Amino acid sequence: MINQTNPLGQHRGTYKQPNIFGYYGNFGGAYIPEMLHRNVEELKSKYLQIMYDEAFQKEFNALLTDYVGRPTPLYLAERLSKQYNTKIYLKREDLNHTGAHKINNTIGQILLAQKLGKQRIIAETGAGQHGVATATVCALKGIQCIVYMGEKDIKRQAPNVARMKMLGATVIPATSGSKTLKDATNEAIRDWINNPEDTHYIIGSVVGPHPYPDMVARFQSVISEEARKQLKEKTGSELPTHVIACVGGGSNAAGMFYHFLDEASVQLVAVEAAGHGVNSGLSAATTQLGKPGVLHGSKSLVMQTADGQVVEPHSISAGLDYPGIGPLHAHLYETGRGKFLSATDAEALEAAFELAKLEGIIPALESAHALAALKQLKLKSTDTIIVSLSGRGDKDLATYMKAMDEKK
């Protein structure tokens, strides 16, 4: 196992960018098997040069505009704002092609994989949105696609599984452990170890070995880049008082926070999944329950036992059902730059139904966790809040229908 340490005295990285070893403060790095060293080093040495090449940027931005449908609206939710006596804007990532923010990153990474000469793509997925987005871009570019997904998530996210298969992807169930996102990631990493030559692993969140957390955050930063410009057009100021996003691994939050990270006046609010309650034993509130550890190639906060065994997480939302958090978010938590809250399954459901009835928008269960934070914050009438509506709720209709039946 190659362990890239973060020696004392080295530049510690910033909120936006890690240091040369891939660390944000005390978190990050690349803890990888020898077999993956060449792949990770190739990415590390080339990703920035490729990403900011003029031809790459031209194709990336053209696809975001003409294929994905960006920019997504920044919508003033008037009835929701009235409910909380403040001003609430929704950044409508649910209106992207494929229905979530995930497509921003997969467009970028498929173009990167092509530049690196890779002929085979693998991915992991929890809620299925990253799997769909990966299958979509692989179909667009005519590249083989294999998606690993927990057996439990395959059952609770059946519509997304069908979409992936229709797009030509092979969906392989992860049948170990909790049969959710963590286990799908384990299987994808094993595949990558066995196929290092021709395969690129499109990681869907700001997790994994450096440079993935930085690379994914940069591709997702289009969210906050647009939001600043849009807010200025609407209010005369680029800066809200609060930016709220749900966090599992944390890619939508990284993208939503990115261009506000250095703005001290903007409160960054990250909302984790409390499941049945933070201390219930059925939770995914990593910052509350986790300790420093290594998971899926980087050092971060990880839910684990005293002897270092990963604790199985729980969330009603498959995309937040993860026992760790991206190293950028661990750094935001440790330094106090981010305010980390959590919402239970019940609170997320309540927030989803509230948005549906007040605004005619059915959010993904993941996004509903972010909305649930509105009740926990002491908001003023003069505040301006942006909530990342990271995905739409089509994939969660079975869960919503069950909740409605239980209310009867």
Buried (B, 14 or more C-beta within 10 A) or exposed (E): EBEBEBEEEEEBBEBBBBBEBBBBBBBBBBBBBEEBBEBBBEBBEBBBEBBEEEEBEEBBEEBBEEBBEBBBBBBBBEEBBEBBEBBBBBBBBBBBBBBBBBBBBBBBBBBBBBBBEBEBBBBBBBBBBBBBBBBBBBBBBEBBBBBBBBBBBBEBBEBBBEBBEEBBBEBBBBEEBBBBBBBBBBBBBBBBBEBBEEBBBBBBBBBBBBBBBBBBBBBBBBBBBBBBBBBEEBBEEBBBBBBBBBBBBBBBBBBBBBBBBEBEEBBBBBBBBBBBBBEEEBBBBBBBBBEEBBBBBBBBBBBBEEEEEBBBBBBBBBBBBBBBBBBBBBBBBBEEBBBBBBBBBBBBBBBBBBBBEBBEBBBBBBBBBBBBBBBBBEBEEEBBBBBBBBBBBEBBEEBBEEBEEEEE
